[in-house]
Amino acid sequence: MPVSNQPLTHLNARGEAHMVDVADKPESRREASASGLIRMRPETLALLAEGGLPKGDVLATARIAGIQAAKRTHELIPLCHALALSKVSVEFDLDATASCVHVTARCSLNGRTGVEMEALTAVSVACLTLYDMCKAVDKGMEIGAIQLDTKRGGRSGDYQRAAGPDPRAPGASLIDTPADPIVTGEVASGESGLGQRSLTAAPGIRVKCLAELRERLGIGEISVPVERLPSSDVAGLKTALKVLDPRFEGLDQGRVLCAVNQVMAGETTPLSDNDEVAFFPPVTGG
Amino acid sequence: MIRVQEEVFDVGAEQRALSEGRRDIGALVSFTGLVRDVNERPDVEALTLEHYPGMTEAALGEIVEQAKARWPLQGVRVIHRIGRLAPSDPIVLVVVASAHRRAAFEACDFIMDYLKTRAPFWKKEHTVSGDYWVSERDADHQDARRWEMSS
């Protein structure tokens, strides 16, 4: 494939890396899909299909991991913008013939920048999570063929990967691609969505107490199911924590600060599944 | 560039890294914070620095971005150490490069004021008379507020 003559947009006139200013670009519908695969032993794939792996529901967990990763792409890839994705879906296709799992991710939004990096990140992290969930029985698994398949919208136009060698083995796979994806997450702008299958695997809200507060309460980390919250915000979480363990009454003693997903937050900051909430005393660094 | 690390840093090396190969930098201001043996109590033998991995880097990044929005800067380095430190050990380094000294002085001052009141680090001091977590100081908040009034 010929190398494009277009300049690299992430380099400025001095050749230094910089973030592209997209404020003046018009908003448009953007979509991208990416795929990859993880090869494993046939026995591992069979265990995965039966749900017999020690860490539990592998596909639901990998799907959440992929969706979460898509939303956090800007934290991983230095010059990526933070995007309010309108949809992320992650699908799995168990291929017994090639003894692998095909992973496909689709991302979309109405915005000023493309979502290719988000789709590629979702596939990568879903594959890594599959590895993590299955490594107890198979350490020789191999992740590969991570690629952008299609991209639509934006100034640089549409892209469709030319048909190349299919990573799948020839012949029909024993397990066909299901008509409905095994798991998908379809969500309102910027929010995480949870498909029905994932509800059982939902890890809840992860709560951390740091520094002096951790020692004063005698509690480091705890997970709280969202259903326990009388209201879906920080105030509701505090109420639920005090019901779970009276030591959390200490949250009201002295000045205690709060961060949600590592950003400073207040009593009315909304919470949803998978959020990380930290409570800590005033900072004293420097 | 922002780093949170246990290892000691080399002020000279960090300054050189910031200015190397650049001909447009006219001022390089650096601040190094050291561990004192007298703080809330005398005879501090050591202190332990805890932080909130992930949020620390993000908070420091946000502070540096604010400094870059306020002053024309050619480069910034912030290094904060964590773990156990002894009196006289360097604990924090801020190096700011700009074309002119005023911007570099002010931006360095600003970054330290915001770091002390916004970045999630906590100090526990170990003294002859026992261990305790250091309390926040009102003077630090007053220092940080100067930048709100002047903007």
Contacts between the chains, C-beta under 8 A, distances in Angstrom:
chain1	res1	chain2	res2	distance
A	75	B	58	7.9
A	210	B	50	6.9
A	210	B	52	5.8
A	210	B	120	7.4
A	210	B	122	7.1
A	211	B	50	5.0
A	211	B	122	3.7
A	211	B	124	7.6
A	211	B	133	6.4
A	212	B	122	6.6
A	212	B	124	7.7
A	212	B	133	3.8
A	215	B	133	7.7
A	255	B	136	7.6
A	259	B	52	7.4
A	259	B	55	5.8
A	259	B	120	7.4
A	262	B	52	7.2
A	262	B	54	5.2
A	262	B	55	3.6
A	262	B	58	5.7
A	263	B	55	7.6
A	263	B	58	7.5
A	278	B	52	6.1
A	278	B	55	7.2
A	280	B	52	6.9
A	280	B	120	6.5
A	280	B	122	7.2
A	281	B	122	6.7
A	281	B	133	7.0
A	281	B	136	7.7
A	282	B	135	7.7
A	282	B	136	3.7
A	283	B	116	7.5
A	283	B	117	6.7
A	283	B	118	6.8
A	283	B	119	6.2
A	283	B	120	5.5
A	283	B	121	5.8
A	283	B	122	6.5
A	283	B	136	7.1
A	284	B	116	7.8
A	284	B	121	6.7
A	284	B	122	5.5
A	284	B	123	4.9
A	284	B	133	7.6
A	284	B	134	4.5
A	284	B	135	7.2
A	284	B	136	5.9
A	284	B	137	7.9
A	285	B	49	7.0
A	285	B	51	7.3
A	285	B	80	6.4
A	285	B	92	7.3
A	285	B	115	6.4
A	285	B	116	6.3
A	285	B	119	5.4
A	285	B	120	7.7
A	285	B	121	2.5
A	285	B	122	7.2
A	285	B	123	7.0
A	286	B	33	5.7
A	286	B	80	7.8
A	286	B	91	7.5
A	286	B	92	5.4
A	286	B	112	6.3
A	286	B	115	5.3
A	286	B	116	3.9
A	286	B	119	7.8
A	286	B	121	7.2
A	286	B	140	7.9
